[in-house]
């Protein structure tokens, strides 16, 4: 059965480009090495020549390969940098990770809202939440879209910082705020159309979706966030009991 079987709304060339991109990211082809000829890609993935050519063109557009007559399609070297974000399992470690990370924050939406459904299902809501939706980027590359719901009373304590910095370190810096418990869940899914555009991803690319809740001593949800990460930025570390 072909890896690019019919029935998927995403064009076959875009899906093929994503498969090739994943192989390059995993080191299957190293910088300076040639990609297989179009005929080889056609045979392996059961696609037409025009599909293979369009897929390679997408990789060239993204700077992953260069195409030239006589030399073929060569994988391009890229700056070696650790792009991953560790999803820590303790609140203190998470705060330190964010404190040492200084992403560019692009605000998409800010307003005062009533408790969203996810908060009502998780615990006691507060009366009003400050909703902030923004994109986080590093070196011009967006890596997550985050929708934040923060207790409006807490937001007013450090509104300037909450707008300009990542939220969790600011919360832990507030002297009179005590977070009684916190938890988060992670699931893998396919990116939707809007988020794909915001994160510069092909449609149906894999993403990690994190739902994060902080509660006060009375069981009220004082912070809730829905975060969509690019899959290539996630590294989840778990301690194994021995």
C-alpha positions in Angstrom: 0.0 0.0 0.0 1.4 3.4 -0.9 2.4 5.8 1.9 0.6 8.5 -0.1 -2.7 6.8 -0.7 -5.6 8.7 -2.2 -8.4 10.1 -0.1 -6.3 12.6 2.0 -7.3 16.2 1.3 -3.7 17.4 1.5 -2.0 17.3 -2.0 0.2 14.3 -2.5 3.3 16.5 -3.3 2.9 18.3 0.1 2.7 15.0 1.9 5.7 13.6 0.0 7.6 16.8 0.9 6.8 16.3 4.6 8.1 12.7 4.4 11.3 13.8 2.8 11.7 16.6 5.3 11.4 14.1 8.2 14.1 12.0 6.7 16.4 14.9 6.4 15.7 16.0 10.0 16.5 12.5 11.2 19.8 12.4 9.4 18.7 9.8 6.8 20.5 12.1 4.2 23.2 14.2 5.6 24.3 17.7 4.5 26.1 17.5 1.1 24.5 14.1 0.2 22.3 13.8 -2.8 18.6 13.0 -2.6 17.5 10.1 -4.8 16.7 10.9 -8.4 13.1 11.7 -9.3 12.7 8.2 -10.8 13.7 6.6 -7.5 11.2 8.8 -5.6 8.5 7.9 -8.1 9.1 4.2 -7.7 9.3 4.2 -3.9 6.3 6.4 -3.2 4.2 5.5 -6.3 3.8 9.0 -7.5 4.0 10.8 -10.8 7.0 12.8 -11.9 5.3 16.1 -11.5 4.4 15.2 -7.8 8.0 14.2 -7.0 9.3 17.4 -8.7 6.8 19.6 -6.7 7.8 18.0 -3.4 11.5 18.6 -4.1 10.7 22.2 -5.0 9.0 22.7 -1.6 12.2 21.5 0.1 14.3 23.8 -2.0 12.0 26.7 -1.2 12.5 26.0 2.5 16.3 25.9 2.1 16.6 22.2 2.9 18.0 21.2 -0.5 19.6 22.9 -3.5 18.8 21.8 -7.0 21.4 22.3 -9.8 22.1 20.8 -13.2 24.8 18.2 -13.1 25.0 18.0 -9.3 21.5 16.9 -8.6 19.6 17.7 -5.4 21.9 18.2 -2.5 20.9 18.4 1.2 22.0 21.8 2.6 23.9 22.3 5.9 21.9 24.1 8.6 23.1 25.8 11.7 23.4 23.3 14.5 21.1 24.3 17.3 18.9 22.6 19.9 15.4 23.5 19.0 13.6 21.2 21.4 11.5 22.3 24.4 11.5 20.0 27.4 8.0 19.5 28.8 9.1 19.3 32.4 7.3 17.3 35.1 7.7 19.8 38.0 6.4 23.3 38.2 9.7 24.7 39.4 11.6 23.1 36.5 9.0 24.4 34.0 9.3 27.9 35.4 13.1 27.8 35.1 13.0 26.5 31.6 10.7 29.4 30.6 12.7 31.9 32.6 15.8 31.1 30.6 13.9 31.1 27.3 13.3 34.5 25.7 11.0 33.9 22.7 9.5 36.6 20.6 5.8 36.9 21.5 3.3 37.9 18.9 -0.1 38.8 20.3 -3.1 37.7 18.2 -5.9 38.4 20.6 -6.5 39.9 24.0 -9.8 40.4 25.8 -11.8 39.8 29.0 -13.8 36.6 28.8 -16.0 34.3 30.8 -14.7 30.9 31.9 -14.2 28.6 28.9 -15.8 25.1 28.8 -12.5 23.4 29.6 -12.2 25.4 32.8 -15.8 24.6 33.9 -15.1 20.9 33.4 -11.8 20.9 35.3 -12.7 22.8 38.5 -14.1 25.9 40.0 -13.9 28.9 37.7 -13.2 32.5 38.7 -15.6 35.2 37.5 -13.4 36.7 34.7 -10.4 35.6 32.8 -7.9 37.6 30.8 -7.6 35.8 27.5 -4.3 36.2 25.6 -3.6 34.3 22.4 -0.2 34.6 20.9 2.6 32.9 18.8 6.0 32.2 20.3 9.0 32.3 18.0 12.7 31.7 18.1 15.1 33.3 15.6 12.1 34.1 13.4 10.7 30.6 13.4 7.3 30.1 15.2 7.2 27.0 17.4 3.9 27.3 19.4 0.5 28.9 19.5 -0.8 29.5 23.0 -4.3 30.4 24.3 -4.0 31.7 27.9 -6.8 32.2 30.4 -5.6 33.9 33.5 -7.6 35.1 36.5 -8.2 38.8 35.8 -7.4 39.7 39.4 -4.0 38.1 39.1 -3.4 39.6 35.6 -3.8 43.1 37.1 -1.0 42.5 39.6 1.6 42.4 36.8 -0.2 43.2 33.6 2.8 44.7 31.9 4.9 41.7 32.5 2.2 39.2 31.6 1.9 40.9 28.2 5.6 40.9 27.6 6.9 37.7 29.1 6.1 34.0 29.3 3.4 33.6 31.9 4.6 30.9 34.3 7.8 32.6 35.6 5.8 35.8 36.3 3.2 33.8 38.3 5.9 32.3 40.5 7.4 35.7 41.1 4.2 37.1 42.6 4.9 37.1 46.4 1.3 36.5 47.6 0.2 34.0 45.0 0.2 30.3 45.9 -0.4 27.6 43.4 -1.8 24.7 45.3 -1.7 22.1 42.5 -1.1 22.0 38.8 -1.2 19.4 36.0 -0.9 19.2 32.2 -1.8 16.7 29.5 -0.1 16.1 26.2 -1.6 14.5 23.1 -0.4 14.2 19.6 -2.6 15.3 16.7 -2.6 16.8 13.2 -2.4 20.5 12.9 -5.6 22.4 11.8 -5.7 25.0 8.9 -5.3 28.2 11.0 -2.5 26.8 13.3 -0.7 25.4 10.2 -0.5 29.0 8.8 0.6 30.5 12.1 3.4 27.9 12.6 4.4 27.7 8.9 3.6 24.0 8.8 2.1 21.9 6.0 -1.5 20.9 6.6 -1.9 17.8 8.7 1.6 18.0 10.0 2.0 16.4 13.5 1.8 18.7 16.5 1.7 18.3 20.3 -1.3 19.8 22.1 -0.8 20.6 25.8 -3.6 21.5 28.2 -2.2 23.1 31.4 -4.2 23.9 34.6 -3.1 25.7 37.8 -5.4 25.7 40.9 -5.4 27.8 44.0 -6.0 26.5 47.6 -9.8 26.8 47.1 -9.7 24.6 44.0 -10.3 27.5 41.6 -8.7 27.4 38.2 -6.5 30.5 38.2 -4.6 29.7 35.0 -5.5 27.6 32.0 -3.6 27.3 28.7 -4.0 25.4 25.5 -0.6 25.2 23.7 0.0 23.8 20.3 3.7 23.0 19.7 5.4 22.0 16.5 6.3 18.3 16.9 10.0 18.9 16.1 10.2 21.2 19.2 9.0 18.7 21.8 11.0 16.5 24.0 9.1 14.9 26.8 11.2 13.6 29.7 9.9 11.2 32.3 11.7 9.8 35.3 11.5 6.0 35.5 11.3 4.4 38.9 14.0 1.8 39.7 
